[in-house]
Each structure stands twice: as C-alpha cells, then as structure tokens.
C-alpha cells in the first residue's frame, strides 16, 4: 500500500523534457512508483486531473534565516510550491558566532533578521542547524556560511587585510561550518565587512570550499558601473580556487548600465565552456531590496553600526557624503546619485511606519528637507535599522538573464514587516504566470528546471529537484492556467494562489490551496 497516490496529472519532471501523463506512488517520504497506478491501494489519493505535477521548487537564494523561528509559521513560500530554502546568503549567516563580537553581528543583521524570534543560543553552524531541527520547519533548509559573519567573528568590522593568524582562524571557521553541514560559502562584497576584503582573501577561503566540494555564492563587489569587472573578479576567484560558483541575483543596476548583462552572460558562457561550474540566480522583478544603510559610502561602514550612526551626526561627514553621492568613489557600488531619490523606497522600519512605501524624494518633501538630510535624519531615528527597495533595473535585462541557460530562479526574499519586496510572496508563481503563461519567454519545462533540478544540482542535492523513483517526495501540484502571484509593490503582503497541493518529504503541507500545518521539512546537510 502506498501512503499517497497522485493520479491523473501531467508530470513535468524537472529535466526540461516535455510533460507526460502518469501517476505517482509515494511511500516513506520517497517517490516509489511512476506509472499507471489505477487500482493500487493508498492511504490518500490526490486527483491531479487537469493539473501539473512538478518537483517542489528549490529557492537557491533567500534570507529566511530568522523567519524559521517566527510564530505563527510563515506560509508564503510553501504556497508558492517552494519545498527547499537556501539560507545564509550575501555573506550574512546566523552562525558561526564569537561572543566578543556577537553584539556587532546582532546589530548589523537586525534589519535582515528582524522578522523572527532568533534565540542566538548557538556558537557553531552545527548548533544553529540543530536549533532549527528542534524548532521544525515547513520546508527543507539548506545553509550556507556567510563570509561576512565569519569575518565579524574574527575581525569585527575592521577595514583592513587579515593577518596570517586571522586568516587561519577564518579558514578554520569555514572548514568547521562545512563539516557540520553547510553547503558552501556566501559573500556580500558590497556590505561591511565583506567590502573590506580583497580578492586574495576570497581565493584562500574558496579553496577550503572547493576541497569540501561546496558552493561559492557571491553578491559581487559591484552590480552597477563596474558589474563587468565584478563578474571578471568572480570568475578569477572561482578559477583560482577551483570552486563551483553562483553569482547571486544577477543584474545591471542603473540606466547607464542596462544591457551590460549581455556582456556578463557571455563572460559566464565562455568560462563555462572552459570547464568552470558557473551559474547565476535571478528574481523576476526590476526592483532590488536591501539594508537602507547600504546607500552610504564604504568609509562610513567601518567599525560597525554604532560608529556609522556616530559619524552620521557629524555635519562635516554629511557634507562629504552628499558630494560622494554625486561624484561617486572608485569601486563603490553607488545606489544614490543625488538625482535618483525617487528610485529608493523605504520598505520596512521600526519606528516611522508611516514612511513605509515612500520614496526618499517623498520623504524629503514631507519633511521639507533636502533628500540627503531627510535620509540622514531618518537613519538616525531608526538607529540604522531599515530596509529599502531600489528601482534600478530594467525588464529587458531581467528577461535576458531569466532565459539564459546558466540562470536559476532565486527569490532573494527578506522577510519583513511594512511593505516588503513582493518577491517574498510571489517569485515562483510570477515566473509561471508572467514569463511562461503570458509572455512565453520560457516553456513550462524550462521554467520548472530553473526552479527545481538546476538549483538542486548546484547545491549538490542528489535526492531532490526531479521526479524520479527513489527521490524525496517534494512535490508541487498546480493549475498552470491559474497559478499566479498577487503581491504588488503597493500592497505586497498577499499570498500567491493556484497551488492545489504541495508535499514535503511525502507529507501534505498544502491541500486544496491551504497550508495544513504539517512541519515535515528537514535540515539538509552537505
């Protein structure tokens, strides 16, 4: 007897090949049969007539580290068909930690990790993963170790090159995290303290990752004017270290850079042809989202959040920043140019909730201040803890990256209150609605591959991401003609619709479009 039979569905198996009709027999959390199972006994039958049956989606890039501890359970991902989430991205992971610098890490990650109930009761990556296991999860969890977190543990927010002892310490922490189950190393080279690192540091750490057959996922040093240089640096690091590499949320920010993705994708294609295991992930939106303090220049970031706020009170520093907004600094990935205040929107904050959803231009008008001064005052009021949206990308570039064979879908979703980026609620159904059903940029099998087997393979998940006998029964069942995102920038907190059923490790987490309350997710270890 099977535990569950999913019958009469059109199976899109994650391989990229065309759909076929068959039933799935599921037993003990695994796919045990694919074929015609009429008359076979099962404890539960799911009728998928008129529906598509696919592998559960693997979110290769997200920031759900803290939401795993939130009460009540957050349903947005499971209602998108996501059955595995990859946390610890952009150089920011919750572990490992060192007690002397824990306060620095907590303050710096308070915006990213705000929407949760993080107990911070661990020191190592292994202890962090055990804490998640005790808590239980809706979806599976795969963790990366963050370069920024490791650097904070060893060096705090010092703007300098590590000495030999510090480098050895960082390598040890990365090695331990990998041995305890992390799937690889992530970096955030526009964020402190990652932005203080140099290329040789990343090569050395990535050699540790390569030795463990892990993944290097990088938020590159620059996604704007120097995006091509940054891709070249990424390829150099990966080739020198011999590591599998993923460029996180690939884009070209700023109108002056639109179209450069054709060159960056060609660089990736050429590197792949030479044998480098290189991919990128992309989300289907033209706005990014990150910590508001990222708009400030690198010298403001040294020493951590408290020193940043202290510097922000100094009129001389404010005057300098205004000049640098307009003129830039060599190598700095500049969000604000002094002329694009209407492109930066406040997404989430802790005090001035009436400002959520307002651009910096609107904030300045409301306060009758020049935009830079309004920004500085707002950051002080919020103690630096705020998230923003940055409308700096173009639709043509998003489509170009999405249809490229080396790209995967990742939400980059940051759970937060206020007016968070719609990608937290709608990434995967948006691909199915907009880019498959409406625009026909991708076929359904191509989209499913980019959302299941390709990211699973990139992570090194051998038993997930495809519908094959013996694979874990992570399954999504949906109506391809109906599934849709509902989240909008103006009203983001809207769950997607159209997922009829979602199974995680053979248990039904979504039935008839509703979360069942089942916590069947597993902490996956490399």
BELTA-V400676 format. One line per field, one symbol per residue. ss: DSSP state (a for helix, b for strand, c for the rest). A space follows every 50 residues. Layout:
ss = ???
This chain:
ss = cbbbbbbbbbbbcccccccbbbbbbbbccbbbbbbccccccbbbbbbccc cbbbbcbbbcccbcccaaaccccccccaaacbbbbbbcccccccccccaa aaaaaaaaccccccccccccccccaaaaaaaaaaaccccbbbbcbbaaaa aaaaaccccccccaaaaaaaaaaaaaaaaccccbbbbbcccccaaaccaa aaaaaaaaaaacccbbbbbcccccccaaaaaaaaaaaaaaaccbbbbccc ccccaaacccaaaaaaaaaaaaaccccbbbbbcccccbbbbaaaaccaaa acccaaaaaaaaccaaaaaaaaaaaaacccccccccccccaaabbbbbbc ccaaacccbaaaaaaaacccaaaaaaaaaaaccccbbbbbccccaaaaaa aaacccbbbccccbccccccccaaaaaaaaaaaaaaaacccccaaaaaaa acaaaaaaaccccccccccccbccbbbbcccccbccccccccccccbcbb bbbbccbbbbbccbbcccccccbccc
